[in-house]
Amino acid sequence: MPLSRVNPDNYQHELNEKADKIAKQFHAFNIPPIDVFNSPPRHYRMRAEFRVWHENDVCFYAMFKKEDPKTPCRITNFDIGSERICQLMPLLLDEINKSELLKQRLFQIEFLTTLSNQALVTLIYHKKLDEVWEGLAKLLQEKYDINIIGRSRKQRLVLANDFVTETLTVNNKEYLFQQVENSFTQPNAVVNQKMLQWALLNSKPNGADLLELYCGNGNFTTILAQNFEQVLCTEISKTSVKSANVNFAQNSIENVSVARMSSEEISAALNDEREFRRLKDIDIAAYNFSSVLVDPPRAGLDKKTEELINQFDHILYISCNPNTLHDNLVTLCKTHAVEKFAVFDQFPYTDHIECGVTLKRK
């Protein structure tokens, strides 16, 4: 996204245009009026990464335009970043420029921050990191109350923690989430809270169980578990599965089980086509599934997963790509009707929009 597009005065107009575009795109599915959830116009992005460019023995933050990927654009103002990112950026750059060792062959800086004001900074180098570097980085870490990770080829030095703990408020209750470096987390925490609130209200208890695919670190699971007797969720990333279990424990969620499986594998298990050792401690037959939650990648649902979720009475579909959502609804709406439709502006000033859809069997 070109930073030149960021204009808070135009924000609401741009959001209205995106919502209107979605309404037209999905009109054929007879959707209800769309619920539109806005973002703060500034300081909404909780993570960011910058190339570090070296010029005349001074380094600076840089990004690159798609049309000119070899010419660095110096970044001195990053209003879309969280207030913590904006606070840290000049302070860290000043410290780095003062130290030849911290500056030398520094290639990239990544920030991961939270609404609870925690920060994790990853410094990526094109050189081996030694004990002297580690000592200087620890001083930096203590001075600014942050977690620092140093990376280079075949090296990953975690000086304190490789995660931050986010605090999200949903329905007037606080939830804790471990968010690990290099693992997926929702980039816009304020909008994420609104998305979770919407999902909670639109998956009301019905006395049955929930299957969740693509659960990540348990972002939705942690909130929605209260609406169901039992929840079985799946995720293929080991790191995300580990974080999900941490998040369930620190939020006292006791009715959820996680299986490290793909959607294709859980489909085969539910259809008794194959047994999996990863399910040896989970009795699938004991579940009374009525609802399914999917939050797929941009490619949307493959045909096998479409067939799987088509078996459920209630479908909650969170989508980061309206085009693949549209393609999936062509199939799903043969047996289900759209009950609720929402858009969540995770990425202001871009063409991207997150959608939420609930469907009920006809």
ABEGO torsion letter per residue (X at the ends): XBAAABBAAAAAAAAAAAAAAAAAAAAAAGBBBBBBBBBBABGABABBBBBBBBBGGBBBBBBBBAABAABBBBBABBAABBAAAAAAAAAAAAAAAABAAAABGBABBBBBBBAAGBBBBBBBBABBBBAAAAAAAAAAAAAAGBBBBBBBBGBBBBABBABBBBBBBBGGBBBBBBBBBGBBBBABAAAAAAAAAAAAAABBBAGBBBBBBGAEAGAAAAAAAAABABBBBBBABAAAAAAAAAAAAAAGBAABBBBBBBAAAAAAAAAGABBBAAAAABBAAABBBABBBBBBBAAEBBAAAAAAAAABABBBBBBABAAAAAAAAAAAAAABBBABBBBBBABBGBABBBBBBBBBBX
